[in-house]
Amino acid sequence: MSSPQVPKYQAIYSLLRQRILDGEFAPGSQLPPQAELAASFKVTLMTLRQAIGALEADGLVIALRGKGTFISDNPIDISLGNLSSFAQQMKGAGIQMTTDLVGVSSVPISSHQQQMRALDTESDLVCIARLRSVDDQPFSLQRSYLSPELGVATPGQDFTDESLYEAIEAATGWVVARATESMAAVSLNQGDAKLLAAPKAHPAILSIRVSINQFEQPFLYDEALLVGGRCTISADRTSDRLSLNYDVSG
């Protein structure tokens, strides 16, 4: 029995998506007219528009009525469906992301009850704050909370290149076995907006992720602020699994 054919619009979407991510189309440039693209792929205009719509849903293009379809600025595709760290995923995708250490601070548990409950601890925590950028444009501010007893946040470590998961594994032998994640729409406060080079109260996505080790112990609480307009989230759903994907465009 032959395998089912991929719908034409999906095949066109996959081809154009890869060409965009490979840099064949420069950020901000305009795609050929839709009628011209439809003719080159030997499909109807309706089929071509389905492919363009899928690219737009991914945040890779912007379709302006009466003006054309334009490539998003610095389009980046990042799959976050697995349990590797954000930095590892970026590196694996060949994306040149820079990380700046904002600071490492001790956090009184009295002021962070949510993190205390999530990590099942009654001790103070350490917060490692890092700013992620692509082409000098910040797109994410990440705050990672963990116990100082892990011995990870030591003087001299800045975590600009090293994965926090890898540092924890080296110090404790713990690996992430599973994680829970939730997301919410928020507005940036003045301090975070300044770090992210965005206006105060600008819309953002707050992702909260709790990593759990092979012994069923929660050990890392991550908050990531993703700037609205620089990131979209899509979901790949099956009957028994949900995989999230972030598409970041600077």
PEWO-V779327 format. One record per helix or strand of 2 or more residues. SS is the DSSP state (@ for helix, = for strand). FROM is the first residue (numbers start at 1). TO is the last residue. Records with the same first field share a line. If there is no record, write none. Layout:
SS=FROM-TO / FROM-TO
This chain:
@=8-21 / 34-41 / 45-57 / 86-92 / 109-111 / 113-119 / 148-150 / 164-172 / 190-195
==61-64 / 68-71 / 75-79 / 97-107 / 125-134 / 137-147 / 176-187 / 203-213 / 218-227 / 231-237 / 242-249
